[in-house]
Amino acid sequence: MDVTETLAAPVKMPAVASRLDAGTKPTLIGLTREEMAEALKGVGVAERQLRMRVSQIWHWLYVRGVSDFDHMTNVAKDMRETLKAHFTIARPEIVEEQVSNDGTRKWLLRFPPRGAGRPVEVETVYIPEEGRGTLCVSSQVGCSLTCSFCHTGTQRLVRNLTAEEILSQLLLARDRLGDFPDRDTPVGAMMPAEGRKVSNIVMMGMGEPLYNFESVKTALLIASDGDGLSLSKRRITLSTSGVVPEIFRTGDEIGVMLAISLHAVRDDLRDMLVPINKKYPLKELMDACRKYPGLSNARRITFEYVMLKDVNDSLEDAKGLIQLLKGIPAKINLIPFNPWPGTNYQCSDWATIEKFADFINAAGYASPIRTPRGRDILAACGQLKSESERMRKTERLAFEAMMIANHGED
C-alpha cells in the first residue's frame, strides 16, 4: 500500500453570520409534506392553498436547490415575504473545506444553536469515483460507541443531528459541486465525467445512525423522494455497528441498503473493538441480518472489516468470517486501517490483506479492498472528528510527519 499524497492545507471559509442568526427561526428543510403544510397553516396560509404551496416549496428546495426564498420566482412576492419572516432555508456555515490530492473533499460544517444549546460542528466527506460520487454523511455530533480503532469514537457524544441537519449536508455538497440545475461545476474539481456529482449516500460519517433513527429515517425518505432529490434507495447505504432492535425497522421503514461494521468474528475480540457487542453479541446481530427485509443476492448486506495488524487479520479470522456469514447474501469490504493521532493500532501488511481477501473470494464472497481515500486530510474511514475536538496544531504536524515517514514522500 502506498500513501504518498501531499498533505493538503485547510481552507478557512469566511463566516456568514446570517446562517447562525437563522437558528432563531424554524426551518422548512427536513419537514415531511404534512409537517410543512402544518407549518404554513400556522403562519396564515389558507387551507385551500396548502397543497399547492407545499408542492412549490418542495420543488424549489429539492429539485432546484435554492437556499433563499427570493429565488422562488413562481411564488408571489407577498408569500415570499411571509416565508422569510417566519422560516429559514439557509445552509450550515462552512468553517473549513479541504481537498485531498485524490479529489476527496471534506467540509467542516457548523450548525446554529437549537433551543438553549450552542452551535455544533460535524464533518462531511465527498469521494469522487469514475461513474459515481459518494457522500459520507454524519448523523450525530460525536459518538457514544467508543470503538477502539475509530477516531470519531474518542469524541464524546454531544447530540443527535436533526433531519434538517442530516439533509443539509447533502444539499450543501450539491451546492458546492454544482450538482443542482443551472449551477457551475467548480474549476478544477475532480468529478464523475457524466451524471450526478452526488449519486450515492453512505450514512458512515460521525455517529451511529440507528441511535438517531427517526431523524435519519425522515432525512433519507426525503432524499429518496421521487419528486425531489430522487436518489435511488439502492444507492443509499446505512451503516450500523449493530443496534439490533432497529435493524429490521431500517429495512421495513426506510428500505435502504444495509452495512454492518463487523471487524471481528469472535465475541471476546469484538467486545474490545466494538463495545456495543457486549449488548448485542454476534449471534443476535447475525440473526437480525438474516431477517433484514428485502435481503437477496441482488440486495446483499455489506460487512465492513477493518484490517488491524496482528489483531483480526489471521487466516483463522478469515475462516471464522466465512462461518459467521453462512447463508447471508453478503459482500465483505476489507478496510485498510486509517491511522490517526494517538492510536495504538497499525494497518495490516498489504500482503496479509490480499491473502485474507483471496481466501474470502475463494469461498464465494465478493471481497473488495477499499482504497484509502482522503487520508492526507483525515477524511478516510474512522478518521472524522469535529473541530471542537480536533487535534492541536502540534499534534497535526506530528501526525503529518508520521505519515511521511511511514509511507514515503512525493
URVENQUI-V651236 format. One record per helix or strand of 2 or more residues. SS is the DSSP state (@ for helix, = for strand). FROM is the first residue (numbers start at 1). TO is the last residue. If there is no record, write none. Layout:
ss	from	to
SS	FROM	TO
SS	FROM	TO
//
This chain:
ss	from	to
=	11	12
@	17	24
=	26	27
@	33	42
@	47	62
@	69	71
@	77	86
=	87	88
=	93	99
=	105	111
=	120	129
=	132	136
=	140	141
@	152	154
=	159	160
@	163	177
=	200	203
@	209	211
@	213	223
@	233	235
=	236	240
@	244	254
=	257	261
@	267	273
@	275	278
@	282	290
=	301	308
@	315	324
=	330	336
@	350	362
=	369	370
@	375	377
@	387	389
@	393	407
//
